[in-house]
Amino acid sequence: MGYLGPIVVSQLRASYPNAEIVGADIGYFSHCLTNADLLPECRVEVQHFADVRDVAADIVAGADSIVHLAALSNDPMGNSYEQVTLDINYHASVQLAALAKATGVSRFIYASSCSAYGFAEEGPRSESSPINPLTAYARSKVFTERELESLASSSFQVTCLRFATACGMSPRLRLDLVLNDFVASALACGRISVLSDGKPWRPLIHVKDMARAIDWAIQRDSGGGGDFLVVNTGCEEWNCQVSELARAVATVFPRLEISINKLAPPDKRSYKVDFTRFRMLAPDRQPQVTLLEAIQELRDGLRAINFRDTDFRNSSLMRLKELSNLCQKGLLTEQLEWTFDSHRSHDSRDAVVCSKIAAT
C-alpha cells in the first residue's frame, strides 16, 4: 500500500496469473492514490492490515516467497523518527525473516538500498566495496542485511536487492524522491532549485524495473548467487549527477529555469554504483525504462491528475509530511502505531482482512 507495492503486485500478477498474492500493510499511505484506475489491492486475493512489527505466523505460513518492502523509506523520515526507523526497518525485518523461516517459507526478498555506500570518491561501488551508511535509513538497511545472512540456508534463500534511488509514476506517487521532485517542480513552478552544488552522484532505477528485479529474485536458483545474495540493482547508465537530472528534465520542459546553489557545502551522500553482478546474474531482467521515458511518464501522470500544486512539498505526496499530519490528528502515536488500535491486543490476528471480490 505504498509507492512500490502496487507496481510489484502488477508485475507478479502478470508473471503468476494463477498464484495467490497476499498483501500486508499498516496502511499509513493507503489513501494517497494518484491517477489509479482501481484500488491496487483489488489485484491481490487477500489484503491484511497489519503492523510489520507484530506480524502473526498465520499471515506468512504457507507462502512460497515473501517480498519485504515495508519500511520508513527515506532519510527525512529516518531523521525525524530514528528509533522507530530502526524498530521498523531493522528489528521488525529480522523478526519477520525469522518467522518466515520457522513457518516454512523458502524465499525471502529484501528491498535494501545503495544508500549503504553513503559517500564514495574512489569510483563505482561494488558489493565487495566498503560501506559507509550516513543516515538512520541507510544504517537500518545495512544492519538488516547482516542479520539476514545468518538466517539464510539451503531451505531459506535470501536475496537482498540493493536498489538505486527509485523514480517513476505509481498509483501511490511519492514526490520526496529526486527525479519525481524535479518533474513536479518543473510542471507546477516552471523551475527547479537544486539545493546542493549539483555535483553529488545518484544511481536511479524506475519502479517498473524494481518490480522486474523482484520477480527475478523470486525465480532465481541458488546456483545463481547462492543461498544468500546481496546485489546492487540498477544499471550504470542511470548513475547521474543531480545537475544532470535537472538538465534531463529541461529537455522535456524546454522553458524550465534551473538554479544551482554553487555555494552549498558538499553533499556527503554521493556515490556511483557498479551493477556488474546484477547484469551477470539477471541478463534478461535488466532495467528497460530510460531516463527520458521516466520523465515523460511522470509529466503525463501528473498532468492526468491536474497537478498544479506549487506547495507540493507540504502535501500528502511527501511521506514525512503525511506521517506528521496523521500524528497531529491524533491518529498515530509517537511510535507510529495507530491510536485506534490501542485498546486491542497487539496480536495481528486481529487485523482486518479484505478478500478480493470475484467478478460474477
N, C-alpha and C positions, 0 to 999 in steps of 0.2 A: 504493500500500500504506500510505497514511496516513489521515488523518481525512477529507479532502475527496475523495480519489481514488475510493473506492467509490461515492460519490453521483454523481460526474461520469460514471463508467462506466455506471451505471444509466440516467442521463439520455440519454447518447449511444446506448446500446443501444436505447432506446425510439425515439429520433428517427431512427436509421440502422440498422434491423434487419439490413440486408444488408452493412453495412460491416465491414471488417476492423479491429478495435481491438487495438492493441498497447500493452502496458504496459512501463515500465522503472522500476525502483526498487531502491535499495540494500538495502532490507528491514529497516531499524532496528526498525520497529514492526509487522512482518508478523504477529507472534504476538499482538498486542494486540487480539484480537477481542472485541466486546461485542454480545451478542444478535444474532449473524449467523446467518441461515438456511443460508448456504453460504459457502465461501471466495469473497470478492468477485471474485477474479481468474478464477473459472470463467466470468465473463461476457466475458472477452476471448479472442481467438484465440491470442495469444502473450504470455507474460509473461517479460521479461528481468530478470535480477538484475544490475544494473549501477550503478556509481558515476557520478553526473552529471558529476563532474569529469573523467571519462575515457570518454566515450561513443564507440563506433565508428561510422563512417559507415554501415555496413550496417544499423544499428538504425533510423536515421531515413530512409535512402534509400527513395524510393518513396512516402513519406507525403504526403498532401494537406495535412494540418494537424497541428501539434504543439501540445498543451496542456501548458504548462510550469508544474507545481505544485511541483516538488522544491525544498525549502529547509529550513534550520533556522528554524522558523516562529514564534518569538515572542521577546520581549525577554529573558526569563531565559536562554534558550539563547544568544542573541546576546551577553549579558554574560559568560557563562561561557566561550564559545568565539568570541571576537570575530574573530580572524583566520580561523578556519575558516568562520565565517559569511560573511565577505567572499569567501573562496575558493569556497564552495558557492553562495551566493545571488547573487553578483555575477559574479566571473570565470568560473565554470562556465556561468552563464546566457548570458553574451555569447558564450562559446565554442560553446555548443550552438546558439545562433541563427545564428552564422556558418556552422557546419557544416550546419545545415538549409538555409540559403540556397544554399550551394555544391552541395548534393545535389538541389536542385530542389523543395524543399518550398515551397508557395505561401502558407501562412498560419501565423503564429506567435502563439499566445495566451498572454500572460504574466500570471500571478497576482501583481499588485502590491498595494499596501496604502495605505489612507488614513492610516496612521500617518506617512506622509510629512509631514503637516501639523503634527505634534508638539504645539505649544501655540499656540492662536489665540483671541484675545479679541474680534476685530473682526467676529464674525458667521460664518455658514457659509462654508466654504472651497470655492471652485470650482476647476476645473482650471487656471485662469489666476492663482490666488492664490499668494502667496509660499509656499514650502515651508520646513519647519523640522524636519528629521529629528533626533530627540534620542537615538536608540539605534543600535547596530550593525545591528540588523534593519532599521530604517527607512532608514538610510543605504544599505544594500545594495540596497533596492528603488529608491531614487532614482537611484543610480549606474547600475543596470541599465537603467532607463527611458531615460536619456540616451544610453547606448551603442546601445540598440536603435533609436533614432530614426535614427542614421547608417546602419543596415543596411536600413531599410525602403525599398521601391521598388515600382514598378508590378507586379513579378513576385513580390514578397515582402511581403505585407501583415502588419503588426504591430499587435496590439491589446493594450494594457496596461490591464487591469481593476484599478483602484484599489478593492479591496474594503473594505467596512466590516468590523468585527470579526465573525468567524464565530461561529455558535452552532448548536445543534441536535443531534439524535441521529444517530449514524453506526455502521456495523458496526465501526469502529475509533474509538470515542469518545475525545475528549480532555476532561479536566476543568480544564485550565490556561487556560480562557477564561472571561471574567467571568460570563456568564449561566449557562454549564454548571456553573461552580463554585458559584454561588449555589443552583441547584436541587439539586445533590449535597449541599451542606451542609444545606439545608432538610430533605431526606429522611433523611440519616444522623444529623444532630445536632439537628434541630429549631430551629436558629438560624443566622443569618447575621451574621458580623462584618465590617463594612466598614472596611477598614484606613485608608482616606482619609477626608476630611470629607464624602464623598458627592457633592461638587459637580462633579467632572470630567465632561465630556461625552464620550460614546462613541456613534458610529454602529454599529449592528449589522445583520447580514444572516444569514438562515438558509442552511445548506449547500445545501438544495434550490434556493433562489433563486440561489445562487452558480453551481450547475450549469446552471441555465436561462440565466444570463448568458453562460456559456462557450459554450453551444450557439448563442446568438445571435451571438457573436463568430466562430464557425466559419462562419456563414452570411452575415454582413454583406458587402455590396458596398462598393467603395471610395468610391462616391458617398455613403455614409452614414458619414462620419468620415475619409475619406482613407486613404492607404496607411499612415500611422502615426497611431494614435489612443491617447490617454490619456483614460480616462473614469472618474469616480467611480461606483462600482457599489453601489447600495443604494437607499434611499428616505428622504425627510425624516421620515416618521412614526417611523422607528427611530433618530432622534437622541435619545438618552436620557441623563440624568444617572445616575450609578451608584446614587444613592439611589432613583431612580425604578425602576430594575431590581429592587432589593431589595423595594420595595413591591409591584411587579407579581408577584414570586414569592410574596409573602404572600397574594395573592388566591387562590392555588391551595393554599397551606398556611396555613389561617386561624389556627392556633395558633403560628405562627412568631415567634420572637424576633429582633428586628433591633437590632444595636448599631452605632453610627456613631462613629468616632473624630473628634469635633469639634475636637480639639486637634492633629490631624495637620497637618503642613506641607502647603501646596498641592501637588497632583499636577500636574506640568508637562505631562503627557500629557493634554491636554484640548482637544477641538475638535469643532465641529459641521460637517457637510458638506452642500454643495449638490449635489443629484443631478439638476439640471435637464437637463444634457446627456444623461445616460443615459435619462431619461424621454422626451426628444425623439427620440433615435436608436432606442430599443428600446421603443416603446409597448406592444408585445404580449409583452414579456419582463420586465415589472415585477415586483418581489417580491410574492409571493402569501401567504406564511406570516405570520400575525400574531404579536405578542409573546406573547399568551396561548396560542396554539396551540403555539408553540415550547416554552414552559414545561411545558404539559401533556404534550407528546410526550416531553420529557426525563424528566419524572416517570414516565411509563408505561414508557419504555425502561429506566430504572434499576430500577424495580420488577420488570421482567421478568427481570433478572439477579440478583434478590435483593440489590440493593446496600444495604449497611448499614455500610460502612467509614467510621468516624469519623476515621480517619487516612489518608483517600484522597489527601491531598497528598504522601504518601510512597509512593504506589503507582505501578504501571506506567501508570496513566491520566494521569500527569503526564509530559510528554515529556522534560523535563530530567532528571527522576528516572530514567527508563528508560535514557537515554543514560549517566548516571552508573553505573547498575547494570551495563550492558554493558562499560563501561570497567573497573570494579572486578573483573569476572570475567575480565578479560584478553582479551575478545572484540573490543574496539575499541582502536585506538591513540589518542594524544592528538590526532591529526588526524582522528579518527573514521573511520578506514579499518579494514576487517575484518582482524584479525590472521591469520586462517587463509588469507587470500589473499596474504600477504606473500612466499611462496615462488614465486608465479606472476608472470608479466609483468603489467603494468597495461593490457594490451590488453583492452578489454571484449568483444572477440570470444570471450574465454574464459568469458564469463558463461553461467550456466546458463539454458537456455530451457525453459519448461514449456508445452507445447501443450495447448490445451483438448481434452478427450476428448469426442467427439461421441456423443450417445445413439444406441444401435442400435435 
